[in-house]
């Protein structure tokens, strides 16, 4: 299993790029999993559902299953798990795409949109190995591909990915 992340400021297009990369990779026969870092106290459960009531009653883990999917919710009492800990919980796949976790030391593709007006991340992060942007490459930047060149970005993701 190999892993590569997409890092960038909010609004840069990380999720949009992932939504385009995943079907491109799957069409090539590559099995894909994703890990998304959520900010703040997110919740996939909703009040009134049995699973929510189970957690509210004090269950530290609730597993919800159907014929189509299952989800395990775990209440954390300590520190936030690291990317490696989370990746270890996945079933084996060819490629794990990570959105967020920009402070972790995995290989990354920086997603940059010029209209955001935000600074580049690559000067401060040596693990950014490629830039996906709608702007011309900056002097000294890692190799760069256009945000819309999904096939080339899929090739790059596969070649730059490393074990978690």
C-alpha positions as CSV (number, residue, x, y, z in Angstrom):
1,X,0.0,0.0,0.0
2,X,1.3,3.4,-1.0
3,X,0.2,6.9,0.1
4,X,0.3,10.4,-1.2
5,X,-1.4,13.5,0.0
6,X,-3.0,16.6,-1.4
7,X,-2.1,19.7,0.6
8,X,-3.3,23.3,0.1
9,X,-5.2,26.1,1.5
10,X,-9.0,26.0,1.9
11,X,-10.6,26.7,-1.5
12,X,-7.6,25.6,-3.5
13,X,-9.5,22.7,-5.0
14,X,-8.2,19.6,-3.1
15,X,-11.6,17.9,-2.9
16,X,-12.4,18.8,-6.5
17,X,-9.1,17.3,-7.7
18,X,-9.7,14.2,-5.6
19,X,-13.1,13.7,-7.1
20,X,-11.5,13.8,-10.6
21,X,-8.4,11.7,-9.7
22,X,-10.3,8.8,-8.0
23,X,-12.3,7.7,-11.1
24,X,-9.3,8.2,-13.3
25,X,-7.2,5.9,-11.2
26,X,-10.0,3.4,-10.7
27,X,-10.5,3.3,-14.5
28,X,-6.9,2.2,-14.7
29,X,-7.5,-0.8,-12.4
30,X,-6.0,1.0,-9.3
31,X,-7.7,0.4,-6.0
32,X,-8.0,3.6,-4.0
33,X,-8.8,4.6,-0.5
34,X,-8.9,8.1,1.0
35,X,-8.2,9.6,4.3
36,X,-9.6,13.1,5.0
37,X,-8.6,15.3,7.8
38,X,-11.6,17.0,9.3
39,X,-11.3,20.2,11.3
40,X,-12.9,20.8,14.7
41,X,-15.4,18.3,16.1
42,X,-17.1,16.8,13.1
43,X,-19.7,14.1,13.4
44,X,-21.0,11.6,10.8
45,X,-23.8,10.6,13.1
46,X,-27.0,12.6,13.8
47,X,-29.1,13.1,16.9
48,X,-32.1,10.8,17.1
49,X,-30.4,7.9,15.3
50,X,-29.9,4.7,17.4
51,X,-26.1,4.9,16.9
52,X,-26.0,8.5,18.1
53,X,-28.0,7.4,21.2
54,X,-25.5,4.5,21.8
55,X,-22.6,7.0,21.8
56,X,-24.5,9.5,23.9
57,X,-25.2,6.7,26.4
58,X,-21.4,6.1,26.7
59,X,-20.4,3.5,24.2
60,X,-16.8,4.1,23.2
61,X,-17.3,2.4,19.8
62,X,-20.4,2.0,17.6
63,X,-20.3,0.0,14.5
64,X,-23.2,0.5,12.1
65,X,-23.6,-2.0,9.3
66,X,-25.9,-2.7,6.3
67,X,-25.7,-4.8,3.2
68,X,-24.0,-1.9,1.4
69,X,-21.4,-0.6,3.9
70,X,-20.3,-0.4,7.5
71,X,-18.8,2.4,9.6
72,X,-17.1,2.3,12.9
73,X,-17.2,5.4,15.1
74,X,-14.7,5.6,17.9
75,X,-14.8,8.2,20.6
76,X,-11.2,9.4,21.3
77,X,-10.2,10.0,24.8
78,X,-6.6,11.0,24.1
79,X,-4.6,12.6,21.3
80,X,-5.7,12.8,17.7
81,X,-4.4,9.7,15.8
82,X,-1.6,10.3,13.3
83,X,-1.8,9.6,9.6
84,X,0.2,6.3,9.9
85,X,-2.2,5.0,12.6
86,X,-5.2,5.8,10.5
87,X,-3.6,4.3,7.3
88,X,-2.9,1.1,9.2
89,X,-6.7,0.7,9.8
90,X,-7.5,0.5,6.1
91,X,-7.8,-2.6,4.1
92,X,-5.0,-3.0,1.6
93,X,-5.4,-1.0,-1.5
94,X,-3.0,0.1,-4.3
95,X,-3.1,3.8,-3.4
96,X,-4.2,5.9,-0.4
97,X,-5.0,9.5,-1.3
98,X,-4.9,11.9,1.7
99,X,-6.6,15.2,2.0
100,X,-5.2,17.4,4.7
101,X,-2.7,16.3,7.3
102,X,-0.4,18.9,5.8
103,X,1.9,18.9,8.8
104,X,2.6,15.2,8.6
105,X,5.7,13.9,6.8
106,X,4.2,12.0,3.9
107,X,4.8,12.9,0.2
108,X,2.4,15.6,-1.0
109,X,1.2,17.3,-4.1
110,X,0.4,21.0,-3.4
111,X,-2.9,22.1,-4.8
112,X,-2.7,25.9,-5.5
113,X,-5.3,28.2,-7.1
114,X,-4.0,31.6,-8.0
115,X,-7.3,33.3,-7.4
116,X,-7.1,32.4,-3.7
117,X,-4.2,34.8,-3.2
118,X,-2.7,32.5,-0.7
119,X,1.1,31.8,-0.4
120,X,2.7,28.7,-1.7
121,X,3.2,25.8,0.9
122,X,6.2,24.2,-0.9
123,X,8.9,26.7,0.4
124,X,8.1,25.5,3.9
125,X,7.5,21.8,3.3
126,X,10.2,19.6,1.7
127,X,7.7,16.8,1.3
128,X,5.8,18.7,-1.4
129,X,7.1,16.9,-4.4
130,X,4.8,18.3,-7.1
131,X,2.6,21.4,-7.5
132,X,-0.8,21.2,-9.2
133,X,-1.9,24.7,-10.0
134,X,-3.6,27.0,-12.5
135,X,-0.7,29.5,-12.1
136,X,2.6,29.4,-13.9
137,X,5.4,27.6,-12.0
138,X,7.2,29.8,-9.5
139,X,11.0,30.0,-9.6
140,X,12.5,27.2,-7.5
141,X,9.2,25.3,-7.2
142,X,9.0,21.6,-7.4
143,X,7.8,20.2,-10.8
144,X,4.4,21.6,-11.7
145,X,1.3,20.3,-13.6
146,X,-1.9,22.1,-14.4
147,X,-4.8,21.4,-12.2
148,X,-6.8,20.2,-15.2
149,X,-4.2,17.7,-16.4
150,X,-5.8,14.9,-14.4
151,X,-4.2,12.0,-16.4
152,X,-0.7,13.5,-15.8
153,X,-1.6,14.1,-12.1
154,X,-2.7,10.5,-11.7
155,X,0.6,9.3,-13.2
156,X,2.5,11.6,-10.8
157,X,0.5,10.5,-7.8
158,X,1.3,6.8,-8.6
159,X,5.0,7.5,-9.1
160,X,5.5,9.7,-6.1
161,X,3.4,7.7,-3.6
162,X,5.3,6.0,-0.8
163,X,4.4,3.4,1.9
164,X,2.8,5.1,4.9
